Amino acid sequence: MTIANDEKWIDKEQKGLSEAAMDIDLTLSADTIRLFAQKARAVASSLQDTFDGGHEGDVEFDEDSLEESHNHDGLAEEENDDLSDEELRELIEDLNVDEAAELVAITWIGRGDFDAEDFDQAVDEARDRAVGSTAKYLLGMPLLADYMEAGLDALDL
């Protein structure tokens, strides 16, 4: 199969290029989507189940520290300084309509809702269905990073 590239005709089979890679012109770069996938993976790995044997949120005390002073040195506090979730949410919310639709379409392709050949249709449907927060929708997917990466792979990007 040959396609026009400016004034030249390119034989994709001869060049070893896939049909999906040649036909897709993303507003977002594949590297940006990979960055989103890495951040999504970091968010997913930082989520911890704090329920352990029926003792959610137990506080531990160091008896020696409590006897020596009235400070809270013995109080074991847990802080979550990981801002990956908030950062990823802001990055996705900063996307324009076309970029957000492409990101959702790639995620859907990675999830198996669409084939790579149906990318344009997936983008159109993502744009039509966008009613709420794209970040909330995407971050609600437990396997978001895997879907994004699988979508990029399916599109040979």
Order of alpha helices (4+ residues) and beta strands (2+ residues): beta-beta-alpha-alpha-alpha-alpha-alpha-alpha-alpha-alpha-alpha
